[in-house]
Amino acid sequence: MLVTDAVYGPRGASCNNHLTRLGVEVTYYDPLLGAAIEREMRPNTRIVFTESPGSLTFCVQDIPAIAAVAHRRGALVITDNSWATPFGFRSFDHGVDVSVHAATKYIGGHSDVLLGLILGNEATFPGAASDVDGRGRHLVARRLLSSGCAGCARFRFVSRGMSRALSPMARWLQQQPEVREVIYPALPGSRGHELWKRDFIGASGLFAFVLQPVAKARVDALLDGMRLFGMGWSWGGFESLLIPIYPERVQTATKWDAGGPVPAHRRSASRIRTT
């Protein structure tokens, strides 16, 4: 199993600790290889796992090119599509065989349902099955179908037009002397924007920005002094959150060196004016 080096941290831990115990060999690869992933393929490669944009580094993968190589070599392509949801990235149209989602997050939207989705194309999942309990189905359906709910506001947000709602904040950050870089694929000029523009039809409200090199104490003071943003890891609720991230601690196939501390930010779509 080939796994992108920008995979969500807990998923990487599951690969290292659980899958290896089951006899699955896991190799991490540079997420920006594209068609060059050919050099990572082995005779026993059965799965190529992608995540685009990657967790917290927001690197956008060339999934159609990766899928073309994987399929030619007899491997399946799985993608974690939690960031964009099917409203922002139609994974099966780009060669993905299985799409997984942390539905607790954008699809759930209020931290009141724990749900994961595994969706397959007709070749991989010829039948359909669900073991979601009735309450879980009800809560997710309420998000999807109720026009006034926060969940639906998120899905209106996950569109190419609504991704511009973050532009004022992102551009304001770009102008601050303390900020070296804003990493948000939907933002023109950001890393990965051209691939995002080609393949995606929407973007979520999760992005990162890189600060100038400063001592950790100054970063802590900055985050502790926030009045509008809380501190927290999950973006499954409606709150706006900010948290420092350290991709260099988990990546092994590539080297992450942004040149400064990186806070990740998740803006609540339900708080963004749509007019």
C-alpha positions, 0 to 999 in steps of 0.5 A, spaced: 500 500 500 502 506 497 500 512 502 501 519 501 506 522 506 501 528 507 496 523 510 491 525 516 496 523 522 491 518 525 490 514 519 498 514 518 498 511 525 493 506 523 497 504 517 503 503 521 500 500 527 494 496 525 495 494 517 503 492 518 500 487 524 496 484 519 501 483 514 500 489 509 506 493 507 506 500 507 510 505 503 509 513 504 511 517 497 511 524 496 504 527 494 507 531 489 509 525 484 503 525 480 505 520 474 512 519 477 509 515 482 510 509 477 517 509 480 514 507 487 510 502 484 512 494 486 509 488 483 505 487 490 502 494 490 495 493 491 492 500 493 495 507 492 492 512 498 491 519 496 489 525 500 488 532 496 489 537 499 493 533 504 492 534 511 495 541 514 500 542 508 494 542 503 498 540 497 494 538 492 495 531 488 494 530 481 489 524 482 488 523 475 495 522 473 496 517 479 490 513 478 492 512 470 499 509 473 495 505 478 490 502 474 495 500 469 499 497 474 493 493 477 492 497 483 486 501 486 486 508 488 483 510 495 482 517 496 480 521 503 475 526 500 473 529 507 476 536 506 472 538 499 466 533 500 463 530 494 460 537 493 467 540 492 471 534 489 467 529 484 473 523 486 470 518 481 470 523 475 478 523 476 479 516 477 478 514 484 475 507 486 474 508 493 472 515 496 472 515 504 470 521 508 470 523 515 462 525 515 463 527 522 466 533 520 463 538 514 457 533 512 455 532 520 457 539 522 455 540 529 459 535 533 453 531 534 454 525 530 460 520 529 460 517 522 465 515 517 463 513 509 466 509 505 464 510 498 466 505 492 464 506 484 460 500 481 467 496 479 469 496 487 462 496 490 457 492 486 452 492 492 450 497 497 450 496 504 450 501 510 450 499 518 449 507 520 444 507 526 437 511 525 439 516 529 446 517 525 442 517 518 437 522 521 442 527 523 446 527 517 440 527 513 438 533 517 444 537 515 443 535 507 436 537 506 434 542 511 435 549 507 436 553 514 441 548 517 449 550 518 450 543 515 447 546 508 450 553 509 457 549 509 455 545 502 453 552 499 460 554 502 463 548 498 463 551 491 468 555 487 464 561 488 463 561 495 471 559 496 472 567 495 468 568 502 475 566 505 479 571 500 478 577 505 481 574 511 486 570 507 488 577 503 489 580 510 493 575 512 498 575 506 499 583 508 501 582 515 508 582 516 508 576 521 505 572 515 510 569 510 505 565 506 497 563 506 496 556 504 489 555 501 489 552 494 483 556 492 486 562 493 490 564 487 497 564 487 497 559 493 501 553 492 497 547 488 492 553 486 492 551 478 491 543 480 485 545 484 482 550 479 483 544 474 480 538 478 476 541 484 469 545 484 469 547 491 473 548 497 472 547 505 474 553 510 480 549 512 487 552 511 493 554 514 498 560 514 506 560 515 508 565 520 515 568 520 520 565 524 519 566 531 520 563 538 515 558 540 513 562 546 511 568 541 506 563 537 503 561 544 502 568 546 499 569 539 494 563 540 492 564 547 491 572 545 485 570 540 478 573 542 474 570 536 477 564 535 478 558 540 483 552 540 481 545 538 483 540 533 477 538 530 473 541 525 467 537 526 463 543 529 461 550 527 466 554 531 472 557 528 478 554 531 486 555 530 491 550 532 499 550 531 501 544 527 507 540 526 507 536 519 515 535 520 514 530 526 510 525 522 512 526 514 517 521 512 518 521 505 518 528 504 521 534 508 517 539 511 520 546 512 515 552 511 520 557 514 516 558 520 511 556 525 504 554 522 497 555 525 491 551 521 485 555 521 478 552 520 473 558 519 466 556 520 462 557 514 455 558 518 458 565 520 460 567 513 455 572 510 453 569 503 451 576 500 
